């Protein structure tokens, strides 16, 4: 899977360079040059346009003079996670109480709540070392930390969580399998994640494209109610459709939704 993704990323980068060099190209020309089908080229062009890197035309594409530089994989993932966090923050209503699990992406949404009044309950140990907007009130679960791990788990964390109710839960995950299972890489956090879901009126799973279609020896959440997955435009379309088929809502955030974040990518 990783090798396939790398080959697609490489083709996108080479295709973008090809378009920039020629300024205007046709789908058939790209298909022949890159040895792929016309349908694959159209999907590639759709992806490049969504990133604001080209403009599609009838039967082809042109280079966009406003094109941002191609990011390396690390910067690309970081940008996608910021976009997801920003979209998640937009779903919070002022005055709400929310759960945030051990995910850094989920915790990052607090950077984008603006002047909203938000009460937060979290088992994320990193939460206490950050600064937040004035309207954020934070309560941490307490619990056990092991080694370098920043996620609070154990009986204390669960007992304190059981006494809480929230309007919304925002949860990161280790991955989402091809079958649509929400995976958790830390077994001790599994019960906390499930409790956050059951004690919240609605919930959101935050997962960037590198986690969509992931497999491995992970435990999976037990989902007794459907919720929403927030991911990005590069997410595996087959897994996205699988999630929708089992009743989950899927939001795919795009660079063009938050151009101010996209324009600053790679400059930090």
Buried (B, 14 or more C-beta within 10 A) or exposed (E): EEEEBEEBBEBBBEBBEBBBEBEEBBBEBBBEEBEBEBEBBBBBBBBBBBBBBBBBEEEBBBBBEEBBEBBEEEBBBBBBBBBBBBBBBBBBEEEBBBBBBBBEBBBBBBBBBEEBBBBBBBBBBBBEEEEBBEBBEBEBBEBEEEEEBBBBBBEEBBEBBEEBEBBBBBBBBBBBBBEBBBBBBBEBBBBBBBBBBBBBEBBBBBBBBBBBBBEEEBBBBEBEEEBBBBBBBBBBEEBBEBBEEEEBEBBBBBBEBBEEBBEEBBEE
